[in-house]
Amino acid sequence: MQPARANKHTRPETEIATYEEGDLAGLLEGKKDPLVLILDCVQDPHNFGACLRTADAAGVAAVIIPKDKSAPITDTVVRVSCGGAENVPIVRVVNLSRAMKKLKDLGLWLVGTADETDKSLYDLDLKGPIGIVMGGEGPGMRRMTGEHCDFLARIPMAGKVACLNVSVATGVCLFEAVRQRRKG
């Protein structure tokens, strides 16, 4: 008799090493112009996994997520990340605003994505130490998160759709930073 298969959607968190807010300085130490990804309320495991995969491909130094209002690191997240969950340090923080302040104290500029601004992502200088802040599915980034950003930018949209999926938007933003860094 075979054991019952576990439901992959209800399994507990996978054993992926995560870091805490106090580890941020050590994770960024010695990195010239680190690129950090901050995910505010990304709750869909497929989107979270895709963001981790893209973060790894873009050479992100760390991904910061809130302990609450964020998808747990499940087998689905790990599978979709295709190695990103194992390769990019994931920092789980109790207070995202406090972690963002710490990043600023470490010399990073924080760029949040928002539809309500006229500033284009392509008009910003993303070559220095940068944290890219992405809001979750639906409502986007929380008000307090947006207030801690140094700049807000939008991805210019030419078609009729109003916005992109968070994992796709993350790819656009991270690889604009990569493009600028390689060019300049």
C-alpha positions in Angstrom: 0.0 0.0 0.0 1.4 3.4 -1.0 1.3 6.4 1.3 -1.1 9.1 0.4 0.4 11.9 -1.7 0.8 15.2 0.0 -1.1 18.1 -1.5 1.6 20.4 -2.9 -0.6 23.5 -2.2 -1.0 22.8 1.5 2.5 21.6 2.4 4.4 23.5 5.0 7.2 25.9 4.0 10.2 24.3 2.3 13.6 24.3 4.0 15.2 27.2 2.2 17.6 29.3 4.3 16.3 32.7 4.9 17.9 35.7 6.6 16.7 38.4 8.9 16.8 42.2 8.9 20.0 42.2 11.0 21.8 40.3 8.3 21.3 43.0 5.6 24.6 44.8 6.2 26.6 41.6 6.0 24.8 40.4 2.8 25.6 43.7 1.1 29.1 44.2 2.5 31.8 44.3 -0.1 29.3 44.5 -3.0 29.9 47.4 -5.3 26.6 49.0 -6.2 24.3 46.2 -5.0 21.0 45.6 -6.6 18.3 44.6 -4.1 14.7 43.5 -4.8 12.0 44.3 -2.3 8.6 42.5 -2.7 5.7 44.1 -0.9 2.8 41.7 -0.5 3.5 39.3 -3.3 1.2 36.5 -2.2 0.9 34.3 -5.3 3.5 31.5 -5.1 4.0 31.4 -8.8 4.7 35.1 -9.0 7.0 34.9 -6.0 8.9 32.0 -7.6 9.2 33.8 -10.9 10.5 37.0 -9.1 13.2 34.9 -7.4 14.2 33.3 -10.7 14.5 36.7 -12.4 16.4 38.1 -9.3 19.0 35.4 -9.7 19.3 36.0 -13.4 19.8 39.7 -12.8 22.4 39.2 -10.1 20.4 40.6 -7.3 22.3 40.7 -4.0 19.2 40.0 -1.8 15.4 39.7 -2.0 13.5 41.3 0.9 10.0 40.2 1.8 7.7 40.9 4.8 7.1 38.0 7.1 3.3 38.7 6.9 1.4 39.4 3.7 3.9 37.4 1.6 3.7 34.0 0.0 5.5 31.4 2.1 8.4 29.6 0.6 6.7 26.4 -0.5 7.7 23.7 -2.9 5.8 25.5 -5.6 7.8 28.7 -5.1 11.1 26.7 -5.2 10.1 24.8 -8.3 9.0 27.9 -10.2 12.2 29.8 -9.1 14.3 27.2 -11.0 17.2 27.6 -8.5 16.6 31.3 -7.6 15.3 30.4 -4.2 18.5 28.5 -3.4 20.8 31.1 -5.0 19.6 34.5 -4.0 19.5 35.4 -0.2 15.9 35.9 0.9 15.5 38.3 3.8 12.3 38.0 5.8 11.6 41.1 7.8 8.9 41.9 10.4 8.7 45.6 9.4 9.3 46.4 5.8 9.5 50.1 6.4 12.2 49.7 8.9 14.2 47.4 6.6 13.9 50.0 3.8 15.2 52.7 6.2 18.2 50.4 7.0 18.9 50.0 3.2 18.9 53.8 2.9 21.3 54.0 5.8 23.5 51.5 3.9 23.6 53.9 1.0 20.9 52.4 -1.3 18.4 54.5 -3.2 14.9 53.0 -3.3 12.9 53.0 -6.5 9.2 52.0 -6.2 7.0 51.1 -9.1 3.6 52.9 -9.3 1.1 53.7 -12.0 0.2 57.0 -10.5 3.5 58.8 -11.4 4.5 60.4 -14.6 8.2 59.5 -14.1 9.3 56.7 -16.5 11.5 53.9 -15.3 13.7 54.6 -18.3 14.4 58.1 -17.1 16.0 57.0 -13.8 19.7 56.3 -13.2 19.8 52.7 -11.9 23.5 52.3 -11.9 24.4 52.9 -8.3 23.3 51.0 -5.2 19.6 50.5 -5.8 16.6 48.8 -4.2 13.7 48.1 -6.6 10.4 47.9 -4.8 7.6 46.0 -6.4 4.0 45.9 -5.1 2.0 42.7 -5.0 -0.9 41.5 -7.1 -3.9 43.7 -7.2 -3.5 46.8 -5.0 0.3 47.1 -5.6 2.6 48.5 -3.0 1.2 49.6 0.4 1.1 53.4 1.1 3.8 53.3 3.8 6.1 51.3 1.5 5.7 53.9 -1.2 6.4 56.7 1.2 9.8 55.2 2.0 10.8 55.1 -1.7 13.2 57.9 -2.9 11.7 57.7 -6.3 8.5 56.4 -7.9 8.5 55.3 -11.5 6.2 53.6 -14.0 6.8 51.2 -16.8 5.7 53.0 -19.9 2.8 51.0 -21.5 2.0 51.4 -25.2 -1.0 49.0 -25.4 -4.4 49.0 -23.9 -3.6 46.9 -20.8 -3.3 49.0 -17.6 -0.5 47.0 -15.9 1.8 44.0 -16.0 1.9 40.9 -13.8 4.2 41.6 -10.9 6.7 38.9 -12.0 6.9 40.4 -15.5 7.2 43.9 -14.2 10.0 42.8 -11.9 11.8 41.4 -14.9 11.4 44.7 -16.8 12.7 46.7 -13.9 15.6 44.5 -12.9 16.9 44.1 -16.4 16.6 47.9 -17.1 19.0 48.2 -14.1 21.2 45.5 -15.6 21.2 47.2 -19.0 22.2 50.5 -17.6 25.0 49.0 -15.5 26.5 47.2 -18.5 26.2 50.2 -20.7 27.6 52.7 -18.2 
